[in-house]
Amino acid sequence: MHLQHLSFLVAIAGAIQPAIGAPHRTRAEGTCKKTKVAILGGGVAGITAAQALTNASVHDFVILEYRDTIGGRAWHKSFGEDKDGKPYTIEMGANWVQGIGREGGPQNPIWGLAKKYGLTTEWANYDNVSTYNKDGYSDYSDLLDAYDDAYDIANQRAGEILTQNLQDQNVKSGMALAGWNPKVHDMEAQAADWWSWDFEAAYSPIESSFVFGCAGNNLTFNYFSDHDEFVLDQRGFNIIVKKLASTFLTRNDTRLHLNTEVTNITYSDDGVTVHNKDGSCVEADYAITTFSLGVLQNGAVNFSPELPDWKQEAIQKFTMGTYTKIFFQFNETFWPSETQYHLYADPVTRGWYPIWQSLSTPGFLPDSNIIFVTVTNEFAYRAERQTDEQTKQEAMAVLRKMFPEKDIPEPTAFMYPRWTSEPWAYGSYSNWPPSTSLEMHQNLRANAGRLWFAGEATSPTFFGFLHGAYYEGQDAGRQIAAIMQKRCVNADSAKLRECGPRKHYETLHGTSPYSDYTMLNGWAVDSSIDNNLE
């Protein structure tokens, strides 16, 4: 995924394999395990929270992870096989390091981990795209350029709306006022629109915030860089999460409980008790839930008492996108192998199997004969509801339209995830809907008693990004450590302004004053880059 325009680490002594922890055994009902901090979820946010606690000399914590491995939505599977019969590793979820950073400037922490642990990646060249319609190749690259030109205008206006505390709108209207207003019957323009927006956001322009969509672009791609790297590492993207964890967790560390499904959370101003499906429970002074927005929205975990109205409203207000990659392997590469991306404009339906990415391209997985198509939102849900065979045949029909001169065979391997059916995720990543203020997002981010929240959805600056999850986990761990160690004692001190509890709003306003865009509210980039918002 990319945001073209808008929008884990050394194994101990090098000898420990990155699979850390042992499956948690069912324990009889009885006394709960006691700990200082319970971290719920072993994705990027959960692991960086644990690292931050460790760095603050807080070692009494446990990590409860639903699955049999850590890494969260950085999730891979084996697929197809190479000429020696060995399967390839492909990413079901997170697949890009986005906005890696530039020499002498800020560095994306995910890219820092990637370099430290030798993650295999390749530059994602979004200019290397060919365009097609129902009759095969058709050059409408001028429409991609026209979108870029309009976005430059729209981006300036979005910055003015944010800094002047004006009313937000959706991306469609913001772009229309800047000169990009594709007609509903112009399907090549609609394909360009999908490529330029939906491919990253997983939602359409009409369903996405203009201000925070543009801000998300600027705060990643201007603050870091506009350079993305596609992850090809055959150990899997989550190797960097495992390596990071190995710096503070030992092999078979009893603080890591895998295969542990949280079912109930009781919280107050005095502590948190976590009950699990296997009958075990944990009593903690504090807890950090790193559940996805989808898990929270679907009521997969019960809270006692019920979360306050302001928290429930925020959870349901934001949206969880579904971003589905559908993988094919053939016995040959019949598409132009030198091209990374192939954009298809369906004559009837916007977003119908629109973007195909070759993994046979030099620098990726050459000679793999693997290509995948990405669908989002309603078309991702549709693919989940139907059989693999139905989805395969629909997508194959598109390939045959794109390359009418080719005799395209049936694939030798085919696979795709069903994200909204995964009970530990219920979707891929979050989207910021239109006219939803920073105040509303602060309610999503704010703690309820001693129950804290962290993840990509709680990051206002890097909302929806893996590095957003990194920073949010780190921040929650640091703040809880500071509170526990009584480093927030003077109500008039600067230190108190830097650590929790996090503010929430009982009464919401239509907009949020620019003075609210502070480190306290999770705005992790300081005013020195305000020029990039305008």
VEXDREN-2710 file (C-alpha; in Angstrom, 1 decimal):
% VEXDREN-2710
k/r/px/py/pz
1/MET/0.0/0.0/0.0
2/HIS/1.2/3.5/-0.5
3/LEU/0.2/7.1/0.0
4/GLN/1.6/8.5/-3.2
5/HIS/0.3/11.9/-2.8
6/LEU/-1.2/12.5/0.5
7/SER/-2.3/8.8/1.7
8/PHE/10.2/-4.1/13.9
9/LEU/15.4/-6.2/16.8
10/VAL/19.3/-8.0/17.5
11/ALA/18.6/-11.7/18.6
12/ILE/20.5/-12.3/21.8
13/ALA/24.1/-13.0/20.9
14/GLY/22.8/-13.8/17.4
15/ALA/22.0/-17.3/18.6
16/ILE/18.4/-17.2/19.6
17/GLN/15.9/-17.8/16.9
18/PRO/13.3/-15.1/16.6
19/ALA/10.4/-17.2/17.8
20/ILE/10.1/-15.9/21.3
21/GLY/7.9/-17.3/24.1
22/ALA/6.0/-20.5/24.5
23/PRO/2.3/-21.2/24.1
24/HIS/0.5/-20.3/27.3
25/ARG/-0.9/-23.3/29.0
26/THR/-4.4/-23.3/30.3
27/ARG/-4.5/-22.7/34.0
28/ALA/-7.3/-23.7/36.4
29/GLU/-9.7/-21.1/37.7
30/GLY/-8.3/-19.4/40.8
31/THR/-5.9/-16.7/41.7
32/CYS/-5.1/-14.4/38.9
33/LYS/-1.5/-13.8/37.9
34/LYS/-0.4/-10.4/39.3
35/THR/1.7/-7.9/37.4
36/LYS/2.3/-4.2/37.2
37/VAL/1.3/-3.8/33.5
38/ALA/-0.7/-6.1/31.2
39/ILE/-0.1/-5.5/27.5
40/LEU/-2.9/-6.8/25.4
41/GLY/-1.7/-7.7/22.0
42/GLY/1.8/-8.6/20.6
43/GLY/1.9/-6.4/17.5
44/VAL/4.1/-3.4/16.9
45/ALA/2.4/-1.3/19.6
46/GLY/2.4/-4.0/22.2
47/ILE/6.1/-4.8/21.7
48/THR/7.2/-1.1/21.7
49/ALA/5.1/-0.5/24.8
50/ALA/7.0/-3.4/26.5
51/GLN/10.3/-2.1/25.3
52/ALA/9.5/1.4/26.7
53/LEU/8.6/-0.2/30.1
54/THR/11.9/-2.1/30.0
55/ASN/13.9/1.0/29.2
56/ALA/12.3/2.7/32.2
57/SER/13.3/-0.3/34.4
58/VAL/9.8/-1.6/34.6
59/HIS/10.2/-5.4/34.1
60/ASP/7.0/-6.6/35.8
61/PHE/4.7/-6.9/32.8
62/VAL/3.0/-9.6/30.7
63/ILE/2.0/-9.6/27.0
64/LEU/-1.1/-11.4/26.1
65/GLU/-1.3/-12.3/22.4
66/TYR/-4.2/-14.0/20.6
67/ARG/-2.1/-15.7/18.0
68/ASP/0.8/-18.2/18.1
69/THR/3.3/-15.5/17.2
70/ILE/3.9/-11.8/17.6
71/GLY/3.8/-9.2/14.9
72/GLY/0.2/-8.4/14.7
73/ARG/-1.0/-7.3/11.3
74/ALA/2.5/-7.8/9.9
75/TRP/1.5/-11.3/8.9
76/HIS/2.8/-13.7/6.3
77/LYS/2.1/-17.1/4.7
78/SER/3.8/-19.5/2.4
79/PHE/2.7/-19.4/-1.2
80/GLY/3.5/-21.2/-4.4
81/GLU/7.0/-22.5/-4.9
82/ASP/10.3/-21.7/-6.7
83/LYS/12.1/-23.8/-9.2
84/ASP/13.5/-25.9/-6.4
85/GLY/10.1/-26.6/-4.9
86/LYS/10.6/-24.2/-2.0
87/PRO/7.6/-22.0/-1.1
88/TYR/7.8/-18.2/-1.2
89/THR/6.9/-16.1/1.8
90/ILE/4.3/-13.4/1.0
91/GLU/2.8/-10.8/3.2
92/MET/-0.9/-11.0/4.0
93/GLY/-0.9/-7.6/5.8
94/ALA/1.7/-4.8/6.2
95/ASN/4.0/-4.9/3.1
96/TRP/5.6/-1.5/2.8
97/VAL/7.9/0.7/4.9
98/GLN/6.4/4.0/4.1
99/GLY/8.3/7.3/4.2
100/ILE/11.7/5.9/5.2
101/GLY/13.5/9.2/6.0
102/ARG/16.3/11.1/4.4
103/GLU/19.9/11.6/5.1
104/GLY/20.4/14.1/7.9
105/GLY/16.7/14.2/8.6
106/PRO/14.2/12.3/10.8
107/GLN/14.2/8.5/10.2
108/ASN/11.1/6.4/10.2
109/PRO/11.6/4.0/13.2
110/ILE/10.3/1.1/11.2
111/TRP/13.0/1.7/8.6
112/GLY/15.5/2.0/11.4
113/LEU/14.5/-1.5/12.5
114/ALA/14.6/-2.8/8.9
115/LYS/18.1/-1.6/8.4
116/LYS/19.3/-2.9/11.8
117/TYR/18.0/-6.4/11.2
118/GLY/18.7/-6.6/7.5
119/LEU/15.2/-6.7/6.2
120/THR/15.1/-7.4/2.5
121/THR/13.2/-4.7/0.6
122/GLU/13.0/-3.0/-2.8
123/TRP/12.0/0.5/-3.8
124/ALA/8.4/0.9/-4.6
125/ASN/8.4/3.0/-7.8
126/TYR/4.9/4.4/-8.2
127/ASP/5.9/6.1/-11.4
128/ASN/6.5/2.6/-12.9
129/VAL/2.8/2.0/-13.7
130/SER/1.1/1.0/-17.0
131/THR/-2.5/1.7/-17.6
132/TYR/-5.2/-0.6/-19.2
133/ASN/-8.9/-0.7/-20.0
134/LYS/-11.2/-3.4/-21.3
135/ASP/-9.4/-3.4/-24.7
136/GLY/-5.9/-3.9/-23.3
137/TYR/-3.2/-1.3/-22.9
138/SER/-4.4/2.3/-23.0
139/ASP/-2.2/5.2/-22.1
140/TYR/-4.1/7.5/-19.7
141/SER/-1.1/8.4/-17.6
142/ASP/-2.0/12.1/-18.2
143/LEU/-4.9/11.6/-15.8
144/LEU/-2.4/10.5/-13.1
145/ASP/-0.5/13.7/-13.7
146/ALA/-3.7/15.8/-13.6
147/TYR/-4.6/14.3/-10.2
148/ASP/-1.1/15.2/-8.9
149/ASP/-1.4/18.8/-10.1
150/ALA/-4.8/19.2/-8.4
151/TYR/-3.6/17.6/-5.2
152/ASP/-0.8/20.2/-4.9
153/ILE/-3.5/22.9/-4.8
154/ALA/-5.9/20.9/-2.5
155/ASN/-3.1/20.1/-0.1
156/GLN/-2.4/23.8/0.5
157/ARG/-6.1/24.4/1.2
158/ALA/-6.2/21.5/3.6
159/GLY/-3.3/23.0/5.6
160/GLU/-5.2/26.3/5.8
161/ILE/-8.3/24.5/7.1
162/LEU/-6.3/22.8/9.8
163/THR/-4.2/25.8/11.0
164/GLN/-7.2/28.2/10.9
165/ASN/-9.6/25.8/12.7
166/LEU/-12.0/25.7/9.8
167/GLN/-14.6/23.0/9.0
168/ASP/-13.2/19.8/7.4
169/GLN/-14.7/18.2/4.3
170/ASN/-14.3/15.0/2.4
171/VAL/-11.4/14.4/-0.1
172/LYS/-13.8/14.3/-3.0
173/SER/-15.0/17.8/-2.4
174/GLY/-11.5/19.1/-1.6
175/MET/-10.1/17.7/-4.8
176/ALA/-13.1/19.0/-6.9
177/LEU/-12.5/22.5/-5.7
178/ALA/-8.9/22.1/-6.7
179/GLY/-9.8/21.1/-10.2
180/TRP/-10.0/17.3/-10.0
181/ASN/-13.6/16.2/-10.4
182/PRO/-13.8/12.9/-12.5
183/LYS/-17.1/12.2/-14.1
184/VAL/-18.9/9.1/-12.9
185/HIS/-18.8/7.6/-16.4
186/ASP/-15.2/8.4/-17.1
187/MET/-13.8/5.1/-15.9
188/GLU/-10.2/5.8/-16.8
189/ALA/-10.4/8.9/-14.6
190/GLN/-12.1/6.9/-11.9
191/ALA/-9.2/4.3/-12.1
192/ALA/-6.7/7.2/-11.7
193/ASP/-8.7/8.4/-8.7
194/TRP/-8.7/4.9/-7.1
195/TRP/-5.0/4.5/-7.6
196/SER/-4.2/8.0/-6.2
197/TRP/-6.4/7.6/-3.1
198/ASP/-8.1/4.3/-2.3
199/PHE/-4.9/2.3/-2.9
200/GLU/-3.6/3.8/0.4
201/ALA/-6.7/4.8/2.3
202/ALA/-8.7/1.6/1.6
203/TYR/-11.7/3.9/1.5
204/SER/-13.0/6.2/-1.3
205/PRO/-12.4/10.0/-1.3
206/ILE/-16.0/10.6/-0.3
207/GLU/-15.5/8.5/2.8
208/SER/-12.2/10.1/3.9
209/SER/-11.2/13.3/5.7
210/PHE/-9.7/15.9/3.5
211/VAL/-7.7/17.6/6.3
212/PHE/-6.4/14.6/8.1
213/GLY/-5.9/12.7/4.9
214/CYS/-3.6/15.5/3.6
215/ALA/-2.0/15.8/7.1
216/GLY/-1.3/12.1/7.1
217/ASN/0.5/12.5/3.9
218/ASN/2.6/15.5/5.0
219/LEU/3.4/14.1/8.4
220/THR/4.8/10.9/6.9
221/PHE/6.1/11.8/3.5
222/ASN/7.3/15.3/4.1
223/TYR/8.6/14.8/7.7
224/PHE/10.3/11.5/6.7
225/SER/10.5/11.2/2.9
226/ASP/8.3/10.2/0.0
227/HIS/10.4/7.0/-0.5
228/ASP/8.6/3.7/0.2
229/GLU/10.2/0.2/0.4
230/PHE/8.3/-3.0/-0.5
231/VAL/9.1/-5.8/1.9
232/LEU/10.3/-9.1/0.3
233/ASP/12.1/-10.7/3.2
234/GLN/11.5/-14.5/3.2
235/ARG/11.7/-14.5/7.0
236/GLY/8.6/-12.3/6.9
237/PHE/8.1/-8.6/7.7
238/ASN/7.4/-9.5/11.4
239/ILE/11.0/-10.6/11.8
240/ILE/11.8/-7.1/12.9
241/VAL/9.1/-7.2/15.6
242/LYS/10.5/-10.6/16.8
243/LYS/14.1/-9.2/16.8
244/LEU/13.1/-6.1/18.7
245/ALA/11.3/-8.3/21.3
246/SER/14.4/-10.5/21.7
247/THR/16.3/-7.5/23.0
248/PHE/14.3/-7.6/26.3
249/LEU/12.5/-11.0/26.2
250/THR/14.4/-14.3/26.6
251/ARG/13.5/-17.4/24.8
252/ASN/10.4/-19.0/26.5
253/ASP/10.0/-15.8/28.6
254/THR/7.1/-16.4/30.9
255/ARG/6.0/-12.8/30.4
256/LEU/4.8/-13.6/26.9
257/HIS/1.6/-15.5/26.7
258/LEU/0.8/-16.7/23.2
259/ASN/-2.5/-18.3/22.1
260/THR/-4.3/-16.3/24.7
261/GLU/-7.7/-14.8/23.8
262/VAL/-8.8/-11.9/26.0
263/THR/-12.6/-12.1/26.6
264/ASN/-13.3/-9.7/29.5
265/ILE/-11.6/-6.6/30.9
266/THR/-12.6/-5.1/34.3
267/TYR/-11.1/-1.7/34.8
268/SER/-11.2/1.2/37.3
269/ASP/-9.0/4.0/38.7
270/ASP/-7.3/1.4/40.9
271/GLY/-6.4/-1.3/38.4
272/VAL/-7.3/-3.7/35.7
273/THR/-8.3/-7.4/35.6
274/VAL/-8.1/-9.3/32.4
275/HIS/-10.0/-12.6/31.9
276/ASN/-9.0/-15.0/29.1
277/LYS/-11.0/-17.7/27.2
278/ASP/-8.8/-20.4/28.7
279/GLY/-9.9/-19.5/32.2
280/SER/-6.7/-17.7/33.1
281/CYS/-6.7/-14.1/34.4
282/VAL/-4.3/-11.3/35.0
283/GLU/-4.5/-8.6/37.7
284/ALA/-2.5/-5.5/36.8
285/ASP/-2.0/-2.0/38.1
286/TYR/-2.3/-0.8/34.5
287/ALA/-3.2/-2.3/31.1
288/ILE/-2.6/-1.2/27.6
289/THR/-5.0/-2.5/25.0
290/THR/-3.5/-2.6/21.5
291/PHE/-6.5/-4.2/19.9
292/SER/-7.3/-3.1/16.4
293/LEU/-10.2/-0.7/15.9
294/GLY/-12.0/-3.6/14.2
295/VAL/-11.8/-5.7/17.4
296/LEU/-13.1/-2.8/19.5
297/GLN/-15.9/-2.1/17.0
298/ASN/-17.1/-5.7/16.8
299/GLY/-17.5/-6.1/20.6
300/ALA/-15.0/-9.1/20.6
301/VAL/-14.0/-8.1/24.2
302/ASN/-16.4/-7.2/27.0
303/PHE/-15.6/-4.3/29.3
304/SER/-16.8/-3.9/32.8
305/PRO/-18.0/-1.3/33.4
306/GLU/-19.0/-0.6/29.8
307/LEU/-16.7/1.9/28.2
308/PRO/-17.9/5.5/28.7
309/ASP/-20.2/7.0/26.1
310/TRP/-17.5/9.3/24.8
311/LYS/-15.2/6.4/24.2
312/GLN/-17.8/4.2/22.6
313/GLU/-18.8/7.1/20.3
314/ALA/-15.2/7.6/19.2
315/ILE/-14.7/3.9/18.6
316/GLN/-17.7/3.7/16.3
317/LYS/-17.1/7.0/14.6
318/PHE/-13.8/6.0/13.0
319/THR/-13.7/3.4/10.3
320/MET/-11.7/0.2/9.8
321/GLY/-10.6/-0.4/6.3
322/THR/-10.1/-3.7/4.6
323/TYR/-7.3/-4.0/2.1
324/THR/-7.0/-7.4/0.4
325/LYS/-4.2/-8.7/-1.7
326/ILE/-5.1/-11.6/-4.0
327/PHE/-2.0/-13.6/-5.1
328/PHE/-1.6/-15.6/-8.3
329/GLN/1.4/-17.7/-9.4
330/PHE/1.6/-18.9/-13.0
331/ASN/3.9/-21.1/-14.9
332/GLU/5.2/-18.1/-16.8
333/THR/5.3/-14.3/-16.6
334/PHE/3.0/-13.2/-19.4
335/TRP/2.9/-9.6/-18.3
336/PRO/5.6/-7.0/-18.8
337/SER/8.0/-8.1/-16.1
338/GLU/9.9/-4.7/-16.0
339/THR/6.7/-2.9/-14.9
340/GLN/5.8/-2.9/-11.2
341/TYR/2.2/-1.7/-11.3
342/HIS/-0.6/-2.4/-13.8
343/LEU/-3.7/-0.2/-13.4
344/TYR/-7.0/-1.4/-14.9
345/ALA/-10.0/0.8/-15.6
346/ASP/-13.2/-1.4/-15.6
347/PRO/-15.8/0.0/-18.0
348/VAL/-18.6/-0.4/-15.4
349/THR/-17.3/-0.6/-11.8
350/ARG/-14.8/1.6/-10.0
351/GLY/-12.4/-0.4/-8.0
352/TRP/-13.0/-3.7/-9.8
353/TYR/-9.7/-5.6/-9.5
354/PRO/-7.9/-2.4/-10.3
355/ILE/-4.2/-2.6/-9.4
356/TRP/-1.9/-5.5/-10.2
357/GLN/1.6/-5.6/-8.8
358/SER/4.3/-7.9/-10.3
359/LEU/6.7/-9.7/-8.0
360/SER/8.6/-11.0/-11.1
361/THR/10.0/-7.6/-11.6
362/PRO/13.8/-7.4/-11.3
363/GLY/14.8/-6.7/-7.7
364/PHE/11.6/-8.3/-6.3
365/LEU/11.2/-12.1/-6.7
366/PRO/12.4/-12.5/-10.3
367/ASP/11.3/-15.7/-12.1
368/SER/8.6/-16.2/-9.4
369/ASN/5.8/-15.7/-11.9
370/ILE/3.8/-14.1/-9.0
371/ILE/1.4/-11.2/-9.5
372/PHE/-1.2/-9.9/-7.0
373/VAL/-4.2/-7.6/-7.3
374/THR/-5.5/-5.4/-4.5
375/VAL/-9.1/-4.7/-3.7
376/THR/-10.5/-2.6/-0.9
377/ASN/-13.5/-1.8/1.1
378/GLU/-16.7/-3.2/-0.5
379/PHE/-14.9/-5.3/-3.0
380/ALA/-12.7/-6.8/-0.3
381/TYR/-15.8/-7.7/1.6
382/ARG/-17.3/-9.2/-1.6
383/ALA/-14.2/-11.3/-2.2
384/GLU/-14.4/-12.6/1.4
385/ARG/-18.1/-13.6/1.0
386/GLN/-17.6/-15.6/-2.1
387/THR/-15.5/-18.7/-2.8
388/ASP/-11.9/-18.7/-3.9
389/GLU/-12.9/-20.1/-7.2
390/GLN/-15.4/-17.3/-7.8
391/THR/-12.9/-14.6/-7.0
392/LYS/-10.2/-16.3/-9.1
393/GLN/-12.4/-16.4/-12.2
394/GLU/-13.5/-12.8/-11.8
395/ALA/-9.9/-11.6/-11.5
396/MET/-8.7/-13.9/-14.3
397/ALA/-11.4/-12.3/-16.6
398/VAL/-9.8/-8.9/-15.9
399/LEU/-6.3/-10.2/-16.7
400/ARG/-7.5/-11.5/-20.0
401/LYS/-9.0/-8.1/-20.9
402/MET/-5.7/-6.4/-19.9
403/PHE/-3.6/-8.8/-22.1
404/PRO/-6.0/-9.8/-24.9
405/GLU/-3.1/-11.0/-27.1
406/LYS/-1.9/-13.5/-24.5
407/ASP/-3.1/-17.1/-24.0
408/ILE/-3.3/-16.8/-20.2
409/PRO/-3.3/-20.2/-18.3
410/GLU/-4.9/-21.0/-15.1
411/PRO/-2.7/-20.1/-12.1
412/THR/-0.7/-22.8/-10.4
413/ALA/-1.2/-21.2/-7.0
414/PHE/-3.9/-18.8/-5.7
415/MET/-4.6/-17.3/-2.2
416/TYR/-6.0/-14.3/-0.4
417/PRO/-6.8/-13.5/3.3
418/ARG/-10.2/-12.8/4.7
419/TRP/-9.4/-9.9/7.0
420/THR/-12.8/-9.2/8.4
421/SER/-13.2/-12.8/9.4
422/GLU/-10.0/-12.8/11.5
423/PRO/-11.2/-12.4/15.1
424/TRP/-7.9/-10.8/16.2
425/ALA/-8.1/-8.1/13.5
426/TYR/-11.6/-7.6/11.9
427/GLY/-10.0/-5.5/9.2
428/SER/-6.7/-4.2/7.9
429/TYR/-6.1/-0.7/9.2
430/SER/-8.0/2.5/10.2
431/ASN/-9.3/5.4/8.1
432/TRP/-10.1/8.9/9.3
433/PRO/-13.7/9.8/8.1
434/PRO/-14.7/13.4/7.0
435/SER/-15.6/16.1/9.5
436/THR/-14.2/14.2/12.5
437/SER/-12.1/16.5/14.7
438/LEU/-9.0/16.0/16.6
439/GLU/-11.1/16.2/19.8
440/MET/-13.0/13.1/18.6
441/HIS/-9.7/11.3/18.0
442/GLN/-8.5/12.2/21.4
443/ASN/-11.5/10.4/22.8
444/LEU/-10.4/7.3/20.8
445/ARG/-6.9/7.7/22.2
446/ALA/-7.7/8.6/25.9
447/ASN/-7.5/6.1/28.7
448/ALA/-10.5/4.9/30.7
449/GLY/-9.3/4.7/34.3
450/ARG/-6.1/2.6/34.3
451/LEU/-6.9/1.1/30.9
452/TRP/-4.9/2.7/28.2
453/PHE/-5.2/2.4/24.4
454/ALA/-2.5/2.3/21.7
455/GLY/-2.1/1.3/18.1
456/GLU/-2.1/2.7/14.6
457/ALA/-5.7/4.0/15.1
458/THR/-4.7/6.1/18.2
459/SER/-1.9/8.0/16.4
460/PRO/-3.2/11.3/15.1
461/THR/-0.1/12.2/13.2
462/PHE/0.6/8.7/11.7
463/PHE/-3.0/7.4/11.7
464/GLY/-3.2/4.0/9.9
465/PHE/0.6/3.6/9.6
466/LEU/2.8/1.0/11.1
467/HIS/5.1/3.7/12.5
468/GLY/2.0/5.2/14.1
469/ALA/1.6/2.0/16.1
470/TYR/5.3/2.1/17.0
471/TYR/5.1/5.6/18.4
472/GLU/1.8/5.0/20.2
473/GLY/3.0/1.8/22.0
474/GLN/6.2/3.6/23.0
475/ASP/4.3/6.6/24.3
476/ALA/1.9/4.5/26.4
477/GLY/4.7/2.5/27.9
478/ARG/6.7/5.7/28.7
479/GLN/3.8/7.5/30.3
480/ILE/2.6/4.6/32.4
481/ALA/6.2/4.1/33.7
482/ALA/6.5/7.8/34.5
483/ILE/3.2/7.7/36.5
484/MET/4.2/4.5/38.3
485/GLN/7.6/6.0/39.2
486/LYS/5.9/9.3/40.4
487/ARG/7.8/11.4/37.9
488/CYS/4.6/13.4/37.3
489/VAL/4.2/15.0/40.8
490/ASN/4.1/18.7/40.3
491/ALA/1.0/20.0/38.7
492/ASP/2.8/23.1/37.6
493/SER/5.8/21.3/36.1
494/ALA/6.5/20.7/32.5
495/LYS/6.9/17.0/33.2
496/LEU/3.2/16.7/34.1
497/ARG/2.3/18.1/30.8
498/GLU/4.3/15.4/29.2
499/CYS/2.6/12.4/30.9
500/GLY/-0.9/11.1/31.3
501/PRO/-3.6/10.5/32.0
502/ARG/-4.7/11.5/28.5
503/LYS/-7.3/14.1/28.0
504/HIS/-10.8/13.4/26.7
505/TYR/-13.7/15.6/25.8
506/GLU/-17.2/15.1/27.3
507/THR/-18.5/17.8/24.9
508/LEU/-17.3/17.7/21.3
509/HIS/-16.9/20.7/19.1
510/GLY/-17.1/20.8/15.3
511/THR/-13.5/21.8/15.0
512/SER/-10.3/21.7/17.2
513/PRO/-8.2/24.8/17.8
514/TYR/-4.7/24.7/16.4
515/SER/-3.4/25.0/20.0
516/ASP/-4.7/21.4/20.6
517/TYR/-2.1/20.0/18.1
518/THR/0.5/19.3/20.8
519/MET/2.7/16.4/21.9
520/LEU/0.2/15.9/24.8
521/ASN/-2.5/15.1/22.3
522/GLY/-0.3/12.7/20.4
523/TRP/0.7/15.2/17.7
524/ALA/4.2/13.7/17.5
525/VAL/5.6/16.2/15.1
526/ASP/6.5/19.7/16.4
527/SER/5.6/23.1/14.9
528/SER/8.9/23.2/12.9
529/ILE/7.2/21.3/10.1
530/ASP/4.0/23.5/10.0
531/ASN/5.2/24.8/6.7
532/ASN/4.6/21.3/5.3
533/LEU/0.9/21.6/6.3
534/GLU/0.3/24.7/4.3
END
